[in-house]
Amino acid sequence: MASAALCAAMGTTFLSIGPVSLAAPAETAWNPDLSQITDDDANVRFTGGALRLAGEPVRSASAMHDRDEGSLVLAAHELAAPANRIGATVDATVPGDAQVSVDVRGELAGGEWSEWTTAPAELPEATKRVEVRIAMVNSGDGRSPEVRGVRLSAESGPQAAAEPRAAARSYRVYATREGLVGGTTANGHVIKSRDHFVALPSGKSLAPKNTGTYSVKVCTATRCAWAAVWDKGPWNIKDDYWNPSAQREMWKNLPQGKPEAQAAYQDKYNGGKDGFGRVVQNPAGIDLADGTFWDGLKLNDNAWVTATYLWTGTGTFGTVRSTSGGPVNVRNAAKATATQVGMAGNHARAQVTCQVTGDSVAGSQGTSNVWFRIHTNMYIPKAYVAGVASAPAC
């Protein structure tokens, strides 16, 4: 059976075939409306009966990818019955070396979302709620794919043993400063001065614009910053190194937690080159926007940090909602005058472990004297955290 990505690589009008039906499946199928484009979608338009790139300079800025790309994230679809396998049949024209993929994710127990996986896909657990992303990249000579229609199917089948989810995965990785103010990230965000987001080298964890579905906590010895994943890079765009080696999209013979760029730089893996054939100049596994780099972590140069990939764990998570659109200060005590020890970017998610009573603060979520602990000796006012009503006392 051919996947959407494989058929796209063939460069013709194609059909991408989903999984073969199992015996007595609980199956449902639907045809999404590709003309429903919102402000959260990136560089796509529906015209002439097809979805295509809109001609905006949307690229994986961190990875220095030289191709325009775009994505349409469809509204969540409610299935008739829980399913763990999603297939896609695509009617599209893909010129030259352009690319089209249909990526899916499912809502997991507890309300978290799985990572994006290219259809046909097996979700980590059966779910009744799925989201679909149609991602496109233009050809080397600038031609856009044209997607006329997509038919999706869902069915339940034998479930592969899932890795137990407990504490979120954390790895020591090399962080670099993204910069590139005025550029456009892979999810369509225009980079601002002192911006707060991060880039990771895989689209599996790319959060839609103005959301923090996939967020990281990045820490030095003394400070932490929380930021949403809004770009792809550095170096690679298909290196989900935080996942078990067998599940990695590429570079499956590398140990979990080791970015390909690090292996290329330190060990001459892949001839010392990244996935684009470029000689790797540093071992970077995460790129930090300027505000995250300079203000959140107070870094003066690229550095090794501890990155925690929050969506890989379980727990109570809240979403940072500032009143100004900027970051929220994180302090070492529940007082407005306490030492600032980090920052949480607007839209970022943070794990709430417990709460204490402190100074009263007025914020986007009202006025409250409750502060949430989101890291050892690090607190944020409840008044700026959406989605968490209360937590156990610290």
C-alpha positions as a printed NumPy array, in Angstrom:
array([[  0.   ,   0.   ,   0.   ],
       [  1.266,   3.469,  -0.843],
       [  1.301,   6.355,   1.6  ],
       [  0.561,   9.968,   0.754],
       [  4.219,  10.922,   1.168],
       [  5.378,   8.092,  -1.094],
       [  2.886,   8.911,  -3.807],
       [  3.823,  12.571,  -3.571],
       [  7.419,  11.659,  -4.219],
       [  6.319,   9.912,  -7.439],
       [  5.311,  13.325,  -8.804],
       [  2.069,  12.557, -10.63 ],
       [ -1.651,  12.711, -10.074],
       [ -2.049,  10.015,  -7.46 ],
       [ -4.176,   8.189,  -4.972],
       [ -2.855,   7.412,  -1.524],
       [ -4.328,   4.192,  -0.147],
       [ -5.182,   3.601,   3.475],
       [ -4.999,   0.355,   5.451],
       [ -6.763,  -2.815,   4.372],
       [-10.002,  -3.345,   6.296],
       [ -9.8  ,  -5.809,   9.123],
       [-12.386,  -8.44 ,   9.915],
       [-15.612,  -6.862,  11.208],
       [-14.093,  -3.407,  11.732],
       [-15.807,  -0.46 ,  13.331],
       [-15.185,   1.83 ,  10.361],
       [-16.155,   5.343,   9.443],
       [-15.219,   7.517,   6.483],
       [-15.536,  11.2  ,   5.705],
       [-14.581,  13.835,   3.155],
       [-13.361,  17.061,   4.807],
       [-14.083,  20.468,   3.322],
       [-10.725,  21.774,   2.104],
       [-12.06 ,  25.288,   1.514],
       [-12.431,  26.062,   5.23 ],
       [ -9.21 ,  28.006,   5.79 ],
       [ -8.643,  29.989,   8.996],
       [ -6.013,  32.408,  10.299],
       [ -4.278,  29.517,  12.041],
       [ -3.505,  27.791,   8.729],
       [ -0.281,  28.597,   6.902],
       [  0.233,  29.644,   3.265],
       [ -2.679,  27.774,   1.678],
       [ -5.669,  28.875,  -0.398],
       [ -8.545,  27.063,  -2.038],
       [ -9.136,  28.194,  -5.6  ],
       [-10.135,  26.553,  -8.857],
       [-11.474,  23.562,  -6.972],
       [ -8.177,  22.706,  -5.289],
       [ -6.072,  23.466,  -2.226],
       [ -2.684,  24.914,  -3.126],
       [  0.112,  27.035,  -1.71 ],
       [ -0.747,  30.728,  -1.467],
       [  2.66 ,  32.115,  -2.417],
       [  3.648,  33.439,   1.009],
       [  7.239,  33.01 ,   2.281],
       [  6.409,  30.235,   4.752],
       [  9.409,  27.968,   5.305],
       [ 11.117,  25.965,   8.021],
       [ 13.119,  29.025,   9.021],
       [ 15.267,  27.296,  11.623],
       [ 16.289,  24.527,   9.216],
       [ 17.063,  27.071,   6.468],
       [ 14.803,  25.078,   4.16 ],
       [ 14.687,  26.737,   0.73 ],
       [ 11.22 ,  25.513,  -0.282],
       [  7.911,  27.249,   0.343],
       [  5.524,  25.127,   2.373],
       [  2.057,  25.365,   3.835],
       [ -0.481,  23.467,   5.879],
       [ -4.215,  23.231,   6.447],
       [ -5.281,  21.918,   9.858],
       [ -8.853,  20.67 ,   9.649],
       [-11.349,  20.94 ,  12.475],
       [-11.405,  17.99 ,  14.876],
       [-13.586,  15.129,  13.637],
       [-15.717,  13.009,  15.956],
       [-15.704,   9.325,  15.018],
       [-18.699,   7.035,  15.386],
       [-16.605,   4.578,  17.394],
       [-13.077,   4.547,  18.844],
       [-10.443,   3.824,  16.207],
       [ -6.683,   3.53 ,  16.127],
       [ -5.984,   3.328,  12.401],
       [ -6.498,   6.188,   9.968],
       [ -6.183,   5.912,   6.199],
       [ -6.307,   8.597,   3.513],
       [ -7.143,   8.585,  -0.177],
       [ -5.912,  11.756,  -1.868],
       [ -6.825,  13.213,  -5.247],
       [ -3.957,  15.545,  -6.108],
       [ -1.461,  16.684,  -8.694],
       [  2.111,  16.849,  -7.387],
       [  4.517,  18.429,  -9.884],
       [  8.182,  17.497, -10.035],
       [  9.698,  17.011,  -6.59 ],
       [  6.891,  18.776,  -4.712],
       [  5.414,  16.988,  -1.698],
       [  2.013,  16.374,  -0.132],
       [  1.313,  14.503,   3.083],
       [ -1.829,  13.868,   5.089],
       [ -0.906,  13.831,   8.774],
       [ -3.217,  12.751,  11.575],
       [ -3.301,  12.861,  15.348],
       [ -5.714,  11.569,  17.968],
       [ -6.939,  12.921,  21.281],
       [ -5.556,  10.713,  24.035],
       [ -6.984,   9.918,  27.439],
       [ -6.71 ,  13.038,  29.558],
       [ -7.246,  15.394,  26.638],
       [ -3.695,  15.463,  25.261],
       [ -2.994,  14.992,  21.549],
       [ -0.694,  12.403,  20.022],
       [  2.036,  13.568,  17.662],
       [  1.291,  14.093,  13.977],
       [  1.817,  10.909,  11.949],
       [  1.582,  10.565,   8.173],
       [ -1.363,   8.445,   7.005],
       [ -1.855,   5.558,   6.822],
       [ -1.182,   5.851,  10.525],
       [ -1.617,   3.836,  13.677],
       [ -2.431,   6.014,  16.672],
       [ -0.916,   5.203,  20.07 ],
       [ -4.378,   4.433,  21.441],
       [ -7.939,   4.169,  20.146],
       [ -9.75 ,   7.494,  20.123],
       [-13.05 ,   9.001,  19.012],
       [-11.553,  12.387,  18.125],
       [ -8.982,  12.996,  15.399],
       [ -7.458,  15.971,  13.623],
       [ -6.006,  16.017,  10.126],
       [ -3.266,  18.236,   8.668],
       [ -2.615,  18.53 ,   4.945],
       [  0.996,  19.628,   4.459],
       [  2.47 ,  20.723,   1.136],
       [  5.914,  21.74 ,  -0.15 ],
       [  6.463,  23.291,  -3.568],
       [  8.763,  21.877,  -6.235],
       [ 12.301,  23.046,  -6.826],
       [ 11.099,  25.192,  -9.714],
       [  8.375,  26.813,  -7.576],
       [  5.257,  24.88 ,  -8.621],
       [  2.6  ,  24.141,  -6.016],
       [  0.811,  20.835,  -5.488],
       [ -2.958,  20.868,  -6.049],
       [ -5.132,  18.821,  -3.701],
       [ -8.672,  18.426,  -5.045],
       [-10.017,  16.134,  -2.374],
       [ -9.228,  13.851,   0.542],
       [-11.23 ,  10.886,   1.796],
       [-10.354,   9.677,   5.263],
       [-11.215,   6.385,   6.907],
       [-10.925,   5.154,  10.475],
       [-11.035,   1.646,  11.852],
       [-10.177,  -0.238,  14.997],
       [ -7.632,  -3.014,  14.956],
       [ -5.064,  -4.793,  17.094],
       [ -3.231,  -2.245,  19.209],
       [  0.533,  -2.319,  19.403],
       [  1.896,  -2.256,  22.932],
       [  2.335,   1.379,  23.884],
       [  5.219,   2.721,  25.91 ],
       [  3.915,   3.679,  29.365],
       [  3.438,   7.447,  29.664],
       [  4.563,   8.942,  32.947],
       [  7.112,  11.709,  33.327],
       [  7.749,  13.665,  30.148],
       [ 10.982,  12.794,  28.335],
       [ 13.964,  15.041,  29.002],
       [ 17.31 ,  15.139,  27.218],
       [ 20.482,  17.165,  27.361],
       [ 20.78 ,  18.896,  23.988],
       [ 22.688,  21.76 ,  22.419],
       [ 20.599,  24.931,  22.029],
       [ 21.225,  27.598,  19.408],
       [ 19.654,  31.021,  18.877],
       [ 17.286,  31.141,  15.904],
       [ 17.107,  34.896,  15.342],
       [ 15.705,  35.46 ,  11.813],
       [ 13.399,  38.3  ,  12.909],
       [ 10.925,  39.019,  10.127],
       [ 11.134,  35.488,   8.768],
       [  8.226,  33.069,   8.753],
       [  8.23 ,  29.762,  10.609],
       [  6.905,  26.425,   9.389],
       [  3.505,  27.063,  11.008],
       [  3.154,  30.526,   9.473],
       [  4.216,  32.624,  12.456],
       [  6.102,  35.808,  11.559],
       [  9.115,  36.044,  13.868],
       [  9.152,  39.135,  16.083],
       [ 11.929,  40.793,  18.043],
       [ 12.486,  39.04 ,  21.419],
       [ 10.014,  36.323,  20.372],
       [  9.187,  33.296,  22.539],
       [  8.986,  29.919,  20.782],
       [ 11.289,  27.032,  19.888],
       [ 12.084,  24.931,  16.843],
       [ 12.503,  21.163,  16.871],
       [ 13.736,  19.167,  13.868],
       [ 10.47 ,  17.339,  13.104],
       [  6.977,  18.228,  11.942],
       [  5.561,  15.606,  14.287],
       [  5.615,  18.15 ,  17.1  ],
       [  4.807,  21.333,  15.16 ],
       [  2.018,  23.17 ,  16.963],
       [ -0.496,  25.087,  14.838],
       [  0.005,  28.846,  14.915],
       [ -1.078,  30.532,  18.173],
       [ -1.396,  27.221,  20.029],
       [  0.864,  25.428,  22.485],
       [ -0.264,  21.854,  21.852],
       [  3.393,  20.877,  21.713],
       [  5.511,  22.833,  24.181],
       [  8.89 ,  22.354,  25.809],
       [ 10.487,  23.326,  29.086],
       [ 14.109,  24.334,  28.531],
       [ 16.37 ,  24.706,  31.576],
       [ 19.874,  25.776,  32.438],
       [ 21.318,  25.193,  35.924],
       [ 19.452,  28.207,  37.311],
       [ 16.654,  29.208,  34.919],
       [ 13.837,  27.676,  32.862],
       [ 11.761,  28.831,  29.91 ],
       [  8.485,  27.428,  28.571],
       [  7.726,  27.822,  24.864],
       [  5.545,  26.383,  22.108],
       [  7.08 ,  24.522,  19.153],
       [  6.39 ,  26.795,  16.167],
       [  9.176,  25.924,  13.741],
       [ 11.115,  23.001,  12.279],
       [ 14.892,  22.728,  12.679],
       [ 17.724,  23.166,  13.412],
       [ 19.402,  21.321,  10.525],
       [ 16.818,  18.576,  10.014],
       [ 13.032,  18.438,   9.616],
       [ 12.432,  14.679,  10.052],
       [ 14.365,  13.913,  13.226],
       [ 12.035,  13.261,  16.173],
       [ 14.966,  12.181,  18.321],
       [ 12.966,  12.257,  21.601],
       [ 10.97 ,   9.211,  20.446],
       [ 12.14 ,   5.592,  20.785],
       [ 14.616,   4.725,  18.048],
       [ 12.263,   2.308,  16.29 ],
       [  9.602,   5.036,  16.063],
       [ 11.873,   7.751,  14.67 ],
       [ 10.912,   9.019,  11.241],
       [ 14.554,   8.806,  10.146],
       [ 17.905,   7.839,  11.689],
       [ 16.451,   4.794,  13.457],
       [ 19.91 ,   3.442,  14.337],
       [ 20.662,   6.392,  16.621],
       [ 19.974,   6.161,  20.359],
       [ 16.835,   7.818,  21.681],
       [ 17.532,  11.371,  22.763],
       [ 20.499,  11.973,  20.426],
       [ 19.75 ,  14.412,  17.572],
       [ 21.127,  13.478,  14.159],
       [ 22.947,  16.803,  13.983],
       [ 24.759,  15.991,  17.223],
       [ 25.759,  12.56 ,  15.927],
       [ 26.896,  14.069,  12.626],
       [ 28.958,  16.777,  14.351],
       [ 30.501,  14.652,  17.101],
       [ 30.738,  11.206,  15.485],
       [ 30.703,  11.971,  11.719],
       [ 27.42 ,  10.068,  11.478],
       [ 25.95 ,  10.252,   7.955],
       [ 29.305,  11.533,   6.77 ],
       [ 28.985,  14.52 ,   9.083],
       [ 25.982,  15.804,   7.125],
       [ 22.329,  16.56 ,   7.875],
       [ 19.277,  15.28 ,   6.008],
       [ 19.79 ,  17.874,   3.262],
       [ 23.4  ,  16.885,   2.67 ],
       [ 24.864,  19.957,   4.372],
       [ 27.968,  19.671,   6.559],
       [ 26.76 ,  20.086,  10.163],
       [ 28.516,  22.996,  11.885],
       [ 27.227,  22.44 ,  15.447],
       [ 25.416,  19.675,  17.386],
       [ 22.148,  21.612,  17.794],
       [ 19.012,  19.716,  18.774],
       [ 16.806,  22.729,  19.544],
       [ 16.615,  26.309,  18.281],
       [ 15.428,  29.097,  20.593],
       [ 13.734,  32.321,  19.529],
       [ 15.541,  35.426,  20.752],
       [ 13.254,  36.118,  23.711],
       [ 13.483,  32.54 ,  24.926],
       [ 17.265,  32.604,  24.47 ],
       [ 18.153,  36.056,  25.846],
       [ 15.308,  36.847,  28.273],
       [ 13.969,  33.496,  29.391],
       [ 17.274,  31.7  ,  29.886],
       [ 19.657,  34.713,  29.958],
       [ 22.012,  32.989,  27.523],
       [ 24.813,  34.932,  25.896],
       [ 25.934,  32.142,  23.577],
       [ 24.779,  28.74 ,  22.344],
       [ 24.769,  26.239,  25.21 ],
       [ 23.856,  22.776,  26.419],
       [ 20.446,  22.745,  28.098],
       [ 17.948,  20.232,  29.442],
       [ 14.864,  20.111,  27.231],
       [ 11.644,  18.459,  28.428],
       [  9.142,  17.517,  25.722],
       [  5.982,  18.108,  27.718],
       [  3.475,  16.356,  25.429],
       [  5.27 ,  13.026,  26.002],
       [  4.21 ,  12.882,  29.661],
       [  1.096,  12.778,  31.761],
       [ -0.023,  15.194,  34.434],
       [ -1.945,  18.424,  34.855],
       [ -1.13 ,  20.989,  32.168],
       [ -2.186,  24.603,  31.877],
       [ -1.819,  27.081,  29.021],
       [ -0.137,  30.434,  29.58 ],
       [ -2.382,  33.36 ,  28.638],
       [ -0.812,  36.758,  29.144],
       [ -2.716,  40.031,  28.907],
       [ -0.133,  41.679,  26.647],
       [  0.633,  38.809,  24.276],
       [  4.16 ,  38.665,  25.676],
       [  5.721,  36.205,  28.128],
       [  4.833,  35.811,  31.803],
       [  7.531,  36.016,  34.47 ],
       [  8.295,  32.899,  36.489],
       [  9.517,  33.612,  40.039],
       [ 11.2  ,  31.68 ,  42.842],
       [  8.374,  32.388,  45.312],
       [  4.685,  33.303,  45.184],
       [  5.385,  37.021,  45.343],
       [  5.331,  39.68 ,  42.638],
       [  8.664,  40.957,  43.972],
       [ 10.372,  37.556,  44.138],
       [ 13.377,  36.882,  41.952],
       [ 12.556,  36.196,  38.335],
       [ 14.016,  32.8  ,  37.408],
       [ 12.476,  32.227,  34.001],
       [  9.727,  33.061,  31.538],
       [  6.733,  31.288,  30.047],
       [  5.782,  32.341,  26.534],
       [  2.197,  33.169,  25.647],
       [  0.382,  30.003,  24.42 ],
       [  3.01 ,  27.728,  25.981],
       [  1.869,  24.85 ,  28.137],
       [  3.312,  24.103,  31.564],
       [  2.871,  21.184,  33.934],
       [  1.284,  22.224,  37.219],
       [  2.438,  20.098,  40.144],
       [  0.882,  21.958,  43.09 ],
       [ -0.262,  25.377,  44.32 ],
       [  0.534,  27.855,  47.073],
       [ -1.051,  31.052,  48.372],
       [  0.823,  34.269,  47.708],
       [  0.382,  37.777,  46.351],
       [ -2.894,  38.583,  44.631],
       [ -2.429,  39.063,  40.885],
       [ -4.874,  40.275,  38.224],
       [ -4.412,  38.594,  34.852],
       [ -6.131,  37.141,  31.819],
       [ -7.905,  34.527,  33.97 ],
       [ -9.161,  36.972,  36.621],
       [ -7.712,  37.916,  39.992],
       [ -6.268,  35.295,  42.319],
       [ -3.748,  34.884,  45.148],
       [ -3.001,  31.308,  44.011],
       [  0.349,  30.555,  42.398],
       [  1.149,  27.297,  40.6  ],
       [  4.479,  25.532,  40.949],
       [  5.653,  24.479,  37.483],
       [  9.237,  23.479,  38.345],
       [ 11.273,  23.078,  41.516],
       [ 11.187,  26.476,  43.267],
       [  9.524,  28.106,  40.243],
       [  6.032,  29.627,  40.368],
       [  3.595,  31.379,  38.026],
       [  0.369,  33.209,  38.999],
       [ -2.821,  31.225,  38.429],
       [ -4.237,  34.451,  36.978],
       [ -2.203,  33.781,  33.822],
       [ -2.845,  30.027,  33.443],
       [ -5.884,  28.711,  31.563],
       [ -7.25 ,  25.199,  31.891],
       [ -6.383,  24.468,  35.535],
       [ -8.94 ,  25.248,  38.203],
       [ -6.858,  24.061,  41.138],
       [ -3.994,  21.786,  42.143],
       [ -2.968,  19.99 ,  45.362],
       [ -1.298,  22.133,  47.993],
       [  2.498,  22.167,  47.813]])
